[in-house]
Amino acid sequence: MLPGGLRVVTQFVPGVQSASVGLWVQVGSRDEVPSLAGAAHFLEHLLFKSTPTRTATSIAQQIDAIGGELNAFTGKEHTCYYAHVLDENVDEAIDLVTDVVLRGRCLSDDMEIERDVVLEEIAMRDDDPEDLLGEAFLGSMFGDHSLGRPVIGSTESITAMARRQLHAFHLRRYTPDRMVLAVAGNVDHRTIVAAARGAFAGHLCAGIGPVAARPGGAKIPGKPGFSLLRRETEQAHLTLGVRTAGRAEADRWAVAVLNTALGGGLSSRLFQEIRETRGLAYSVYSSVDAFAETGALSVYAGCSPERLAEVVDLATAILVDVAENGLTAAEFDRAKGALRGNVVLGLEDSSSRMHRIGQSELNYGRHRTVQQSLRQLDRVRRSDVNALAARLLSRPFGGAVVGPYRNRRQLPKQLATLG
């Protein structure tokens, strides 16, 4: 840890000639007040426009000249600015990413240009039923809580946002004590620390420690709801889900096993029953969203509107059966094997390693080795997963549908009790 609370984590990856640099900031859409909905994402766009020594064009030219990639993304709980470069250019990448994050100027003219870009991104989201459904589902699950608001904001909030608001958001939130610099690849830790000191010169104040990881344990008020968004689409898009515990809870690996067995692979129950056996949908899967104090286990399917009732019936029957009878021994073993493979194979490049160590340091204040994660997975028992399934899948369900429906009376009656 450097003065000012900046944390620097690195991982040497043998056999590569690249380096991935990520500057993680513990600021996301959940940190916005309603009037600033979308500010974190808007700021992510704007900071690339200019710094005191660089323009948007020179930033693009510099990263292209070294054959690198430069980008960023915003989530509910953090924002990450990253670069993937040859190992010989890692110092340059650290300087570039840090300059953008710390010294992006938020100029009024740049903001007007980027406002239009973000509004186009919102329109693009609205044209993609699956993306739109994802936002609607989390809104149904968490209601008025900040986790229920779209990361991207709304047309109204982005249109109304003033430069002074966004600039103040940047100055107040983007401080080294909220940041983790994560670098993975053919790198040396001491060299990276030295580069970080230089890039953060003038921003490292002694006597300041890092901001703690977001606390878990808080309860989200209310029950999950239901959203219907009318779109004249060829398919009906459905997501159903229940709230889970936060990411720091002890049963998070059991949740992962349950999710994998339900809809996380080709042999999962949902995929086999809904797609392979009956051909009711092309895309069907389950997924987990995990936040500090809560999360969601959800099931998605896209199908023709006339088949929606049958898909809901079948998905519900699978969830009820797993809640009552649990996973079979074969399902449990396959799910654990799939997760083991995903953990290892998903870390074959420097970029994935950087994401792992950066998120872990930001979310937990530490990062586990791959072997430590595998040992945690190995300790999960089938009885643990089945007890979890009985507990989770008996909770109130929430959901969302995007499709050609004028009102809820046109939906299958099985969805009438949600929300």
Secondary structure, 3 states (H helix, E strand, C coil): CCHHHCEEEEEECCCCCEEEEEEEECCCHHHCCHHHCCHHHHHHHHCCCECCCCEHHHHHHHHHHCCCEEEEEECCCCEEEEEEEEHHHHHHHHHHHHHHHHHCCCCHHHHHHHHHHHHHHHHHHHHCHHHHHHHHHHHHHHCCCHHHCCCCCCHHHHHHCCHHHHHHHHHHHCCHHHEEEEEEECCCHHHHHHHHHHHCCCCCCCCCCCCCCCCCCCCCCCCCCEEEEECCCCCEEEEEEEEEECCCCCCHHHHHHHHHHHHCCCCCHHHHHHHHHCCCCCEEEEEEEECCCEEEEEEEEEECHHHHHHHHHHHHHHHHHHHHHCCCHHHHHHHHHHHHHHHHHCCCCHHHHHHHHHHHHHHHCCCCCHHHHHHHHHCCCHHHHHHHHHHHCCCCCEEEEEECCCCHHHCCHHHCCCC
